[in-house]
Amino acid sequence: MRKNPVTAGPEPAKCPTCHGSGEVSRAVRVGRKRRTVGQQTGLCLNCLGSGEAPTD
């Protein structure tokens, strides 16, 4: 089955925060001096993991 290019529409814009991946990285800190030990990925709160730019 072929897709009709007229009805397909333009591709949605990528989220500026996560660059379209739906995930963002945060530094993990431990101890009293808040030493950085690594990175942890989580859901992008700007696009809620869809990777598309919000339409606000």
LODOMAR-361378 format. One record per atom (N, C-alpha, C): residue in three letters; x, y, z negated. Coordinates in steps of 0.001 Angstrom, whole numbers, padded with zeros to 6 digits, always signed. Layout:
<rs>
ALAXYZ
...
</rs>
This chain:
<rs>
MET+000840-001177+000000
MET+000000+000000+000000
MET+000891+001247+000000
ARG+000628+002183+000869
ARG+001434+003394+000973
ARG+000792+004524+000192
LYS+001653+005346-000386
LYS+001160+006531-001091
LYS+001009+007677-000114
ASN-000048+008421-000268
ASN-000285+009579+000578
ASN+000554+010744+000044
PRO+001510+011272+000811
PRO+002360+012358+000313
PRO+001597+013647+000043
VAL+000436+013807+000623
VAL-000348+015019+000412
VAL-000972+015020-000974
THR-001435+013874-001446
THR-002091+013799-002752
THR-001132+013501-003888
ALA+000137+013178-003604
ALA+001097+012827-004649
ALA+001416+014026-005546
GLY+001507+015219-005031
GLY+001781+016417-005814
GLY+003255+016539-006153
PRO+003640+017696-006672
PRO+005047+017922-007015
PRO+005432+017164-008284
GLU+006710+016895-008398
GLU+007229+016216-009591
GLU+007224+017203-010764
PRO+006790+016790-011963
PRO+006749+017709-013100
PRO+008151+018131-013530
ALA+008254+019306-014103
ALA+009539+019838-014552
ALA+010040+019053-015760
LYS+011369+018957-015888
LYS+011971+018245-017011
LYS+011981+019124-018255
CYS+011911+018488-019400
CYS+011945+019182-020683
CYS+013317+019838-020868
PRO+013384+021122-021248
PRO+014680+021781-021409
PRO+015456+021294-022637
THR+014778+020743-023621
THR+015440+020300-024846
THR+016156+018966-024657
CYS+015465+017980-024072
CYS+016041+016635-023933
CYS+016519+016344-022515
HIS+016339+017260-021594
HIS+016756+017122-020193
HIS+016089+015934-019503
GLY+014838+015635-019892
GLY+014067+014600-019230
GLY+014233+013199-019787
SER+015073+013002-020795
SER+015282+011656-021330
SER+014250+011274-022387
GLY+013657+012245-023073
GLY+012685+011960-024126
GLY+013315+011742-025491
GLU+014644+011753-025563
GLU+015351+011557-026819
GLU+016355+012684-027047
VAL+016600+013002-028316
VAL+017604+013991-028688
VAL+018520+013374-029735
SER+019773+013836-029799
SER+020740+013338-030767
SER+020878+014314-031917
ARG+021029+013772-033116
ARG+021238+014571-034321
ARG+022464+014034-035035
ALA+023209+014901-035684
ALA+024368+014482-036462
ALA+023899+013852-037770
VAL+024550+012753-038178
VAL+024252+012092-039449
VAL+025310+012522-040438
ARG+024883+013064-041576
ARG+025810+013578-042583
ARG+025609+012846-043901
VAL+026718+012564-044589
VAL+026659+011843-045865
VAL+027534+012533-046898
GLY+027265+012267-048161
GLY+028109+012741-049255
GLY+027798+014151-049708
ARG+028468+014533-050790
ARG+028260+015872-051354
ARG+028744+016967-050429
LYS+029825+016689-049705
LYS+030380+017698-048798
LYS+029732+017655-047419
ARG+028715+016800-047255
ARG+027940+016683-046014
ARG+028855+016388-044815
ARG+029706+015362-044971
ARG+030640+014943-043937
ARG+029877+014282-042794
THR+030189+014653-041542
THR+029541+014084-040363
THR+030155+012720-040072
VAL+029308+011676-039964
VAL+029802+010326-039719
VAL+029354+009754-038380
GLY+028436+010387-037688
GLY+028004+009851-036405
GLY+026804+010582-035836
GLN+026181+009940-034863
GLN+025012+010504-034180
GLN+023843+009532-034295
GLN+022648+010062-034326
GLN+021429+009263-034350
GLN+020469+009853-033335
THR+019825+009009-032522
THR+018877+009507-031538
THR+017465+009387-032079
GLY+016630+010303-031636
GLY+015239+010292-032062
GLY+014348+010880-030982
LEU+013072+010856-031220
LEU+012064+011347-030297
LEU+012150+012863-030170
CYS+012090+013359-028956
CYS+012086+014804-028715
CYS+010742+015369-029170
LEU+010778+016319-030076
LEU+009545+016904-030604
LEU+008960+017965-029677
ASN+009739+018432-028716
ASN+009245+019432-027776
ASN+008279+018811-026765
CYS+008636+017639-026229
CYS+007804+016983-025214
CYS+007167+015697-025736
LEU+007419+015346-026973
LEU+006910+014125-027623
LEU+007310+012857-026870
GLY+008532+012859-026330
GLY+009090+011676-025699
GLY+008701+011445-024255
SER+007903+012308-023655
SER+007496+012093-022264
SER+008573+012518-021272
GLY+009439+013465-021646
GLY+010472+013952-020756
GLY+010018+015069-019841
GLU+008729+015404-019879
GLU+008196+016472-019046
GLU+008081+017761-019846
ALA+008261+018875-019180
ALA+008181+020172-019845
ALA+006752+020415-020345
PRO+006605+020947-021564
PRO+005273+021258-022070
PRO+004614+022363-021239
THR+003310+022335-021153
THR+002578+023294-020334
THR+001916+024366-021186
ASP+002689+024989-022055
ASP+002150+026051-022921
ASP+002255+027387-022272
</rs>
